[in-house]
Amino acid sequence: PTMLRLALIENLRRVGTTMAAGRIDHDRADYWADQITEIADKDPKSLIITVAEMTRSSPKLSSSFVAELDRRLQGQGSGLALALTWIEQRLSEGGLTIKKLVQSENQQQAADQVSISNSIGSLRLLGLTDWRDFVESTSAVETVLRGDPGRTYGKMDFATRDRYRHVIERISRRADIPEQMVAGKAIELAREAFAQEETNRSAHVGFYLVDKGVPLLERKSGIRQSAGQAFRRAFGRFPLVPYAGTIGLITTLLSASLLCSTYSAGTSGGMLVLLGIVSLLSFSYLATAIVNCLAILLAAADALPRMDFSEGIPAGSRTLVVIPTMLTSAKNVEDLAEALEVRFLANRDSNLHFALLTDFRDAIRESLPEDEALLRLATARIEALNERYAEEKSDTFFLLHRPRRWNPQERTWMGYERKRGKLADLNAMLRSGPNAKEADRFALVVGRTGILSGVKYVITLDTDTQLPRGAARQMVGALSHPLNRAQYDTTLQRVSEGYGILQPRVAVSLPGTNRSRYARMFGNEPGIDPKASTTWTPSNGRSRIVCLTI
């Protein structure tokens, strides 16, 4: 597509250059036509002088010049025909006539108009055409990679598949072997791992293209690591060493330069020690900021691989979107229900459910007079949503409300552990089932909760956080990818592979960025990528709870 665009743009440039040159000759013809008609009206006897001046200027008798001059002077009288007679004589020397040049100019203008129209139309078609299917259908590497033993490759989104192909292209260039051969070697490695354990991460071809199996594929392809590459990979295995070492080096150099300057000025020993302590603390902050900036500039971000859930989230990846919040007033309840409906409309899916996870505000008593009215209103709004967007097998919207509990430290009645407690209680209920005793932690549950036992992922949003159109499917698609699935290590008692939590970069909306000086100073740029999914993936293979989405 890029080369086609370049060819079309080059054609537009060529036609434009020709038209610009023709326009210059057209304007020159207008100038002499104005001069001749003006002299013919004011002083006909001097007409011969004006025509002589035109002949002395030796104008280029191009089709544009001749056609425009003929149009202006033709049929204006015998006196004005003198200039055309001179042109006719000049053209006859080359076997041309005014009539032929006029026809040539008309044909050229028509051809230029058609060429420009076709070029612009073709550029629009190229922009509207989805080239992904064409590229993949003609790619020999794509055919090989489709042999992924776990049948995962074909279910991924295009961006992930394209990233895999680019890695193969890079390895092929370095190893000086065909790309199909590199892809075949990656498939061979995946099949060997698949034969040992089908659920192993190494049984997916992507493990050898974008994960810890890349060195193994490079060795199998005959690539020898240079000293620089080995050095960078060693740093990648132990990233804390270069990070902390660079901070310490910068801090030491800055502190040493300051102490040397003060020592040469005659500062006493005790003051030098005090100054050294203060300078180490001060310069360490500066050094950390410098290293962080350098890390952002030098470390490239990698997009997490994703499954393609554009057609819908599968039942095996059923997801619950929850909003931990508080019921404070009737208007608050109305706003919560409306926002929940907006999130649903932007992410409609039969395997995506939405729930309000609520508490009452803190109080000096276990219950307040207005509590019952707020619960009735919240229940009515959730039931209305389920009725409006009714599903045959289950409800889409839920209300999970907890009672107040006495907190002896705070000496008040409040929701246990606030937001963290709500999520912990929800997780316990999802793991044990809605009919287990863990569900008793909620005083009120609205909605048919039988479907919640099949929930695999939970997306947690703040009350004022939106869920852009299609974002939920992208999030679930990332978590469902074999390389991102959390692998729990029973010995280490933690997630050792994949991701346990994914967290997005949340942007400030355009109206919200100017609400306060604090927002203007510390908020990020508004209106840009509210649910970014690019994250830095550490190469040391340790526990990664760096995040994309929740």
VOLOVO-281941 format. One record per residue (C-alpha): residue number from 1; x, y, z. Coordinates in steps of 0.5 Angstrom, whole numbers, plus 500, padded with zeros to 3 digits. Example, Ala and Ser with C-alpha at 12.3 -4.5 7.8 and 13.67 -1.06 7.14 Angstrom:
% residues 2
1:525:491:516
2:527:498:514
END
This chain:
% residues 550
1:500:500:500
2:506:505:502
3:509:504:495
4:502:505:491
5:501:511:495
6:508:514:493
7:506:512:486
8:500:516:486
9:503:522:490
10:508:522:485
11:503:522:479
12:499:528:482
13:506:532:483
14:507:531:475
15:501:533:473
16:501:539:478
17:508:541:475
18:505:541:468
19:499:545:470
20:503:550:474
21:507:551:468
22:501:551:463
23:498:557:468
24:505:561:467
25:504:561:460
26:496:562:461
27:498:568:465
28:503:571:460
29:498:570:454
30:493:574:458
31:498:579:459
32:499:580:452
33:492:580:450
34:490:585:455
35:496:590:452
36:494:588:445
37:486:590:446
38:488:596:450
39:492:599:445
40:487:597:439
41:482:601:443
42:486:607:445
43:491:608:439
44:490:603:433
45:496:606:429
46:501:603:435
47:498:596:435
48:504:594:430
49:509:596:436
50:506:592:441
51:506:586:437
52:513:587:435
53:514:588:443
54:511:581:444
55:515:578:438
56:522:581:441
57:520:578:448
58:520:571:444
59:514:568:448
60:514:560:449
61:509:558:444
62:506:552:448
63:499:550:447
64:497:554:454
65:500:560:451
66:497:559:444
67:490:557:446
68:489:562:451
69:491:568:446
70:487:565:441
71:481:565:445
72:482:572:447
73:483:575:440
74:479:571:436
75:473:574:433
76:475:581:436
77:477:584:429
78:482:584:423
79:487:589:427
80:487:584:433
81:488:578:428
82:495:581:427
83:498:577:433
84:495:571:431
85:497:571:424
86:504:572:427
87:503:566:431
88:501:562:425
89:507:563:421
90:511:561:427
91:508:555:428
92:507:553:421
93:515:553:421
94:514:547:425
95:508:544:422
96:503:546:427
97:497:550:427
98:493:554:432
99:487:549:431
100:492:543:433
101:495:547:439
102:488:549:441
103:486:541:441
104:492:539:444
105:491:544:450
106:483:541:451
107:485:534:451
108:491:535:456
109:486:539:460
110:481:533:460
111:487:528:461
112:490:532:467
113:483:532:470
114:481:525:469
115:488:523:472
116:488:527:478
117:481:525:480
118:483:518:479
119:489:519:483
120:485:522:489
121:480:517:488
122:485:511:489
123:488:514:495
124:482:514:498
125:481:507:496
126:487:505:499
127:486:509:506
128:479:505:506
129:482:498:504
130:483:493:510
131:490:491:508
132:491:486:513
133:487:480:510
134:491:481:504
135:498:481:507
136:497:475:511
137:494:471:505
138:500:472:501
139:505:471:507
140:509:465:507
141:511:466:514
142:504:467:516
143:502:460:513
144:508:457:518
145:506:460:524
146:499:458:523
147:501:451:525
148:502:453:532
149:501:447:536
150:496:450:541
151:492:454:536
152:493:460:539
153:496:464:534
154:490:465:529
155:486:467:535
156:490:473:536
157:489:480:534
158:493:483:528
159:497:487:532
160:500:481:536
161:501:477:530
162:504:483:526
163:509:484:532
164:511:476:531
165:512:477:524
166:517:483:525
167:521:479:530
168:522:473:525
169:524:479:520
170:529:481:525
171:532:474:526
172:532:472:519
173:536:479:517
174:541:477:523
175:542:470:521
176:542:471:514
177:537:465:513
178:529:465:510
179:524:468:514
180:520:461:513
181:526:457:516
182:526:462:522
183:518:461:523
184:519:453:522
185:524:453:527
186:520:457:532
187:514:452:531
188:519:446:532
189:521:449:539
190:513:450:541
191:511:443:538
192:517:440:543
193:514:444:549
194:507:442:547
195:509:434:547
196:511:435:554
197:506:439:557
198:500:442:553
199:499:448:558
200:506:450:558
201:507:457:556
202:513:455:552
203:508:451:548
204:506:457:544
205:510:460:539
206:510:467:541
207:514:464:547
208:520:464:542
209:519:471:539
210:517:476:544
211:518:472:551
212:524:468:555
213:525:463:549
214:528:469:544
215:535:467:546
216:534:460:544
217:531:461:538
218:536:465:536
219:541:460:538
220:537:455:534
221:538:460:528
222:545:460:528
223:546:467:531
224:552:469:535
225:551:474:540
226:556:480:540
227:559:483:547
228:554:489:547
229:548:484:546
230:550:480:552
231:552:486:556
232:545:489:555
233:541:482:556
234:545:481:563
235:543:488:565
236:536:486:563
237:536:480:568
238:538:484:573
239:535:491:572
240:536:493:579
241:544:493:578
242:544:498:573
243:539:502:575
244:541:503:582
245:548:503:580
246:547:509:575
247:543:513:581
248:549:512:586
249:554:514:581
250:551:520:579
251:550:522:586
252:557:520:588
253:560:525:583
254:555:531:584
255:557:530:592
256:564:529:591
257:564:535:586
258:561:540:592
259:565:537:597
260:572:538:594
261:569:545:592
262:568:547:599
263:574:543:602
264:578:548:598
265:575:554:600
266:577:552:607
267:571:549:610
268:572:545:617
269:572:537:618
270:565:537:622
271:562:542:617
272:564:537:611
273:561:531:614
274:554:535:615
275:555:538:608
276:556:531:605
277:550:528:609
278:545:533:606
279:548:533:599
280:548:525:599
281:540:526:600
282:539:532:596
283:543:529:590
284:540:522:590
285:533:525:589
286:536:529:583
287:540:523:580
288:533:519:581
289:530:524:577
290:535:524:571
291:536:516:571
292:528:515:571
293:528:520:565
294:533:517:561
295:530:510:562
296:524:513:559
297:528:515:553
298:532:509:552
299:527:503:554
300:522:501:549
301:515:500:551
302:512:493:548
303:505:492:547
304:502:486:551
305:500:480:546
306:492:480:546
307:487:475:543
308:482:478:538
309:475:478:542
310:473:483:537
311:467:479:536
312:465:478:543
313:468:475:550
314:468:467:550
315:464:464:556
316:471:462:559
317:473:469:560
318:467:471:563
319:468:478:566
320:465:482:571
321:466:490:571
322:465:493:578
323:465:500:581
324:466:500:589
325:463:506:591
326:458:509:597
327:451:511:597
328:450:518:600
329:444:521:597
330:438:520:592
331:442:524:586
332:448:520:588
333:444:513:586
334:441:516:580
335:448:518:577
336:451:511:579
337:446:508:575
338:446:512:569
339:454:512:569
340:453:504:570
341:448:504:564
342:453:508:559
343:459:503:561
344:454:498:559
345:452:501:552
346:460:502:550
347:461:495:552
348:455:491:550
349:457:483:551
350:453:477:553
351:459:475:557
352:460:482:560
353:457:484:567
354:456:490:571
355:456:491:578
356:455:496:584
357:459:494:590
358:457:499:595
359:457:501:602
360:454:507:606
361:458:513:609
362:461:512:616
363:456:514:621
364:455:514:629
365:450:508:629
366:449:502:625
367:443:504:621
368:441:511:619
369:433:513:617
370:435:515:610
371:439:508:609
372:433:504:607
373:430:509:602
374:437:509:598
375:437:502:598
376:430:501:595
377:432:507:590
378:438:503:588
379:435:496:588
380:429:499:583
381:435:502:578
382:438:496:578
383:432:492:577
384:430:497:571
385:436:496:568
386:436:489:568
387:429:489:565
388:431:494:560
389:436:490:557
390:434:483:559
391:438:477:558
392:435:470:557
393:439:466:562
394:442:471:567
395:442:478:569
396:447:484:566
397:447:488:572
398:448:487:580
399:448:491:586
400:452:488:592
401:451:492:598
402:455:491:605
403:452:493:612
404:456:498:616
405:461:494:621
406:463:497:628
407:471:500:627
408:474:500:634
409:480:504:632
410:476:509:628
411:470:509:633
412:465:509:628
413:460:505:624
414:463:504:617
415:464:499:611
416:469:494:613
417:476:496:610
418:472:500:605
419:474:499:598
420:479:494:599
421:474:490:604
422:469:490:598
423:474:487:593
424:476:482:598
425:469:480:600
426:467:480:592
427:473:476:591
428:471:471:596
429:464:470:594
430:466:469:586
431:471:464:589
432:466:460:593
433:460:461:589
434:454:466:591
435:450:461:595
436:456:460:600
437:457:463:607
438:462:468:604
439:456:471:600
440:453:473:607
441:458:479:607
442:453:483:603
443:447:485:606
444:443:486:600
445:444:482:593
446:440:484:587
447:440:480:580
448:440:473:579
449:447:471:581
450:448:464:579
451:452:466:573
452:457:470:577
453:460:463:579
454:463:463:572
455:466:470:572
456:474:469:571
457:476:476:571
458:474:483:574
459:475:490:572
460:475:495:577
461:473:502:576
462:473:508:580
463:466:512:581
464:469:517:576
465:472:513:571
466:469:511:564
467:470:505:560
468:471:507:553
469:468:503:547
470:471:496:546
471:476:497:552
472:473:491:556
473:474:486:550
474:481:489:549
475:483:488:557
476:480:481:557
477:484:479:551
478:490:481:554
479:489:477:560
480:487:471:556
481:493:471:552
482:497:465:554
483:504:469:555
484:500:474:560
485:496:468:564
486:498:468:571
487:502:462:573
488:502:461:581
489:509:458:584
490:507:454:590
491:514:455:592
492:515:462:592
493:508:463:594
494:507:469:588
495:505:469:581
496:512:468:577
497:510:468:570
498:505:472:567
499:500:478:570
500:496:477:576
501:494:484:575
502:493:489:570
503:493:497:571
504:491:502:565
505:494:509:564
506:488:513:566
507:488:520:562
508:484:526:565
509:478:528:561
510:478:535:557
511:473:538:562
512:476:535:568
513:483:538:567
514:482:545:569
515:478:544:575
516:483:546:580
517:491:548:580
518:492:541:582
519:489:538:576
520:493:542:571
521:500:541:575
522:500:534:576
523:495:531:571
524:497:528:565
525:495:531:558
526:488:530:557
527:484:527:551
528:489:522:549
529:489:515:550
530:484:514:556
531:486:506:556
532:493:505:554
533:495:498:553
534:503:499:552
535:507:497:558
536:514:495:559
537:516:488:560
538:521:486:564
539:526:481:561
540:528:478:568
541:522:473:568
542:520:475:575
543:513:476:578
544:510:481:574
545:504:485:577
546:505:491:572
547:499:492:569
548:494:494:563
549:487:495:565
550:484:494:572
END
